Amino acid sequence: GNVRCPWLLLSLAMVLAADFNLQWATAQTAPSGDQRRIVHESWTFKEGAPEEPTAFAQTADGYLWVGSPAGLFRFDGVRFELFRSPFGDSLPSTSVSTLLAAKDGLWVGYEFGGFSFLKNGRVKNFAESTSSVTGFAQDEHGIIWAASNTGPSRSGLWRFDGSSWQRIGAEWNVPERAVAHVGFDRDGILWVLTGFSGPEAPTQLHFLAPGDRRFQKAADNLFVLGFTRDADGKVLTTREKSRSDVLSSVEMEVPLPAYPILRKQSAQIVDRANTVWVIS
């Protein structure tokens, strides 16, 4: 059966993953139709859930995919199953760092570099010499972008053109340095935080407007955790600089079309009812 788990609750499960179990609460309508009840469910390694989960994604068929140091797992709402291709295809690594449910399949990034694409049980591996893959983003045309953040000669921003991956560099006006976070907003602007993830390390903010082929540097020396995302994984932005807490006192290097709402001391996301959820 299909998994009935909104993106918000999957994100909360990622935060709870430090306890080595997966759990979420779903609101269900009571038989009377005028009240709601909360159902809490939890899965640990005793029920087959992977320990130390690192990434979550839900594909269009309803399956929940969980990445972990022990491999890639698929959850159907009842049981967890270590992924094995029915065609004998194999993944290049068991250490999964990030996942993306794309329009046509599932992208997998690995802790020690490289990509895989899964579709209908088939696996296509890309052995590009990336460093640890920290995140994916997909634009409205289906182009996939990826971030990697360790190793001076292999980190940076990567782009998949439909057949192969290319490392993006000077020709796109992107510094060849670690990339902590990458994501699109609702207007199709691609936002990138270069540097290492964490509030103790300085990062730079860059953006690419739709149709452009050169990034612009927006700000320097930001000490942030990352972007605030909505229920579909889009980067949240505001038209008023004063409403962006982190950027309100930062001098911009160029005029911005919008101001991304950055996370500084907590993890926060916004659900489809525009409710903000914060985990300190």
Number of C-alpha atoms within 10 A of each C-alpha: 10 14 15 13 16 16 19 19 16 21 20 20 20 20 15 16 19 13 12 16 21 24 17 18 17 15 10 12 12 11 8 7 8 7 9 13 11 11 10 10 10 12 17 15 13 8 12 15 23 26 18 18 27 20 23 23 23 24 16 14 11 16 18 22 23 28 27 22 17 15 18 25 21 20 21 16 14 10 12 19 15 17 16 16 14 10 9 9 14 16 21 15 18 16 19 26 25 24 28 23 20 21 12 13 16 20 21 24 30 28 21 17 25 21 24 19 20 19 11 10 14 15 19 15 16 16 12 15 14 27 23 24 29 23 24 25 23 22 16 9 7 14 13 19 23 27 28 32 25 22 13 11 12 19 24 28 29 21 18 15 12 9 7 9 19 13 18 17 16 10 10 13 15 20 19 18 20 26 27 26 25 25 25 24 18 13 13 17 19 22 23 26 27 27 25 21 20 16 16 11 13 16 25 20 20 20 22 20 17 11 8 11 11 15 20 20 20 19 17 17 12 22 19 22 22 26 25 21 24 22 18 13 19 20 26 20 22 13 12 12 19 12 14 18 15 18 17 13 10 14 10 15 12 10 9 15 14 16 22 26 20 24 21 18 15 15 19 20 24 19 16 12 7 10 10 12 12 12 11 6
